[in-house]
Amino acid sequence: QVQLVESGGGSVQAGGSLRLSCAASGSIFSTNVMGWYRQSPGKQRELVATITRGRSTNYADSVKGRFTISRDNAKNTVSLQMNDLKPEDTAVYYCAADVVFTTRPGTYTTWGQGTQVSVSS
């Protein structure tokens, strides 16, 4: 019913920047909290940043001051501007959204397939 597709991942040197984007499409009535998570091999998936429909934001301490999350409610998209990237930012980044469908009641967390971000020193 709903697809979340990430784009913008890639390889960059330390100190560089990348912008990730995620577009949700399908039978969407509304999106509530949207966010980005990341996961490295052998580690638990961790929160990077979230943003509410009213654009209140929450960031992991490790990315505060470097990353900025934003969203377009009309387009059901969420983006993550990543500046001053560090090698420890290397991970698969996943887009997530709490979605209210047009076809059934309730709110469901929907995940994208992930996009690789690699930062070299």
C-alpha positions as a printed NumPy array, in Angstrom:
array([[ 0.   ,  0.   ,  0.   ],
       [ 2.843,  2.405,  0.835],
       [ 6.398,  2.693, -0.39 ],
       [ 9.209,  4.726,  1.142],
       [12.099,  5.246, -1.244],
       [15.386,  6.786, -0.133],
       [17.868,  8.563, -2.355],
       [21.064, 10.551, -1.974],
       [23.362,  8.03 , -0.331],
       [26.904,  7.529, -1.487],
       [30.554,  7.864, -0.585],
       [32.14 , 11.057,  0.656],
       [35.313, 12.145,  2.385],
       [35.293, 13.277,  6.   ],
       [34.106, 16.85 ,  6.27 ],
       [31.906, 16.54 ,  3.216],
       [28.145, 16.714,  2.879],
       [25.297, 14.587,  1.608],
       [21.573, 15.141,  1.406],
       [19.243, 12.185,  1.823],
       [15.666, 12.316,  0.637],
       [12.75 ,  9.977,  1.203],
       [ 9.47 ,  9.987, -0.652],
       [ 6.398,  8.166,  0.589],
       [ 3.765,  7.167, -1.902],
       [ 0.67 ,  5.026, -1.988],
       [-2.611,  4.934, -0.112],
       [-1.631,  7.568,  2.446],
       [-4.12 ,  9.554,  4.447],
       [-1.456, 11.327,  6.478],
       [ 2.051, 10.943,  7.821],
       [ 2.728, 11.725, 11.45 ],
       [ 6.273, 11.393, 12.798],
       [ 8.886, 10.865, 10.087],
       [12.527, 10.19 , 10.657],
       [15.871,  8.727,  9.812],
       [17.621,  5.816, 11.48 ],
       [20.942,  4.161, 10.776],
       [22.532,  0.798, 11.332],
       [26.09 , -0.483, 11.113],
       [26.951, -4.203, 10.932],
       [26.607, -5.87 , 14.322],
       [24.976, -2.842, 15.896],
       [21.418, -2.01 , 16.839],
       [19.517,  0.343, 14.597],
       [19.668,  3.809, 16.141],
       [17.698,  6.991, 15.817],
       [19.343,  9.8  , 13.885],
       [16.584, 12.387, 13.713],
       [12.815, 12.651, 13.785],
       [10.368, 15.353, 12.844],
       [ 6.687, 15.714, 13.656],
       [ 4.017, 16.952, 11.307],
       [ 4.278, 20.292, 13.129],
       [ 8.039, 20.256, 12.47 ],
       [ 9.278, 19.697, 15.984],
       [12.621, 17.919, 15.723],
       [14.686, 15.496, 17.742],
       [18.318, 14.6  , 17.054],
       [20.776, 12.085, 18.335],
       [23.501, 13.794, 20.338],
       [26.113, 12.539, 17.892],
       [24.636, 14.498, 14.979],
       [23.403, 17.688, 16.643],
       [24.756, 20.754, 14.921],
       [25.732, 18.777, 11.829],
       [22.507, 17.224, 10.52 ],
       [19.218, 18.92 ,  9.737],
       [15.945, 17.098,  9.162],
       [13.087, 18.665,  7.228],
       [ 9.808, 17.604,  5.661],
       [ 7.184, 18.593,  3.148],
       [ 3.772, 17.56 ,  4.433],
       [ 2.037, 18.119,  1.107],
       [ 4.481, 15.86 , -0.729],
       [ 4.977, 13.309,  2.082],
       [ 8.727, 13.655,  1.886],
       [11.444, 13.905,  4.515],
       [15.047, 14.931,  3.977],
       [18.258, 14.823,  5.965],
       [20.991, 17.331,  5.245],
       [24.251, 15.914,  6.568],
       [27.198, 18.267,  6.931],
       [30.686, 17.774,  8.346],
       [30.398, 14.028,  7.908],
       [32.645, 11.802,  9.978],
       [33.777,  8.197,  9.448],
       [31.584,  7.111, 12.361],
       [28.554,  8.283, 10.366],
       [29.105,  5.363,  8.   ],
       [25.984,  3.198,  8.058],
       [22.911,  2.167,  6.165],
       [20.38 ,  4.937,  6.62 ],
       [16.697,  4.09 ,  6.769],
       [13.747,  6.356,  6.279],
       [10.73 ,  5.715,  8.483],
       [ 7.267,  7.174,  8.748],
       [ 4.225,  6.657, 10.924],
       [ 1.504,  6.379,  8.326],
       [-2.257,  6.514,  8.503],
       [-3.578,  4.648,  5.492],
       [-6.695,  5.464,  3.546],
       [-7.599,  1.777,  3.442],
       [-7.518,  0.617,  7.059],
       [-7.616,  2.088, 10.571],
       [-4.64 ,  2.621, 12.81 ],
       [-1.144,  4.034, 12.5  ],
       [ 1.712,  1.934, 11.14 ],
       [ 5.436,  2.459, 11.091],
       [ 6.702,  1.98 ,  7.552],
       [10.363,  1.576,  6.623],
       [12.325,  2.209,  3.481],
       [14.878, -0.248,  2.133],
       [17.873,  1.805,  3.234],
       [20.663,  3.67 ,  1.507],
       [24.381,  3.29 ,  2.166],
       [26.4  ,  6.245,  3.412],
       [30.156,  5.737,  3.523],
       [32.517,  8.346,  4.936],
       [36.247,  7.938,  4.491],
       [38.979,  9.712,  6.42 ]])
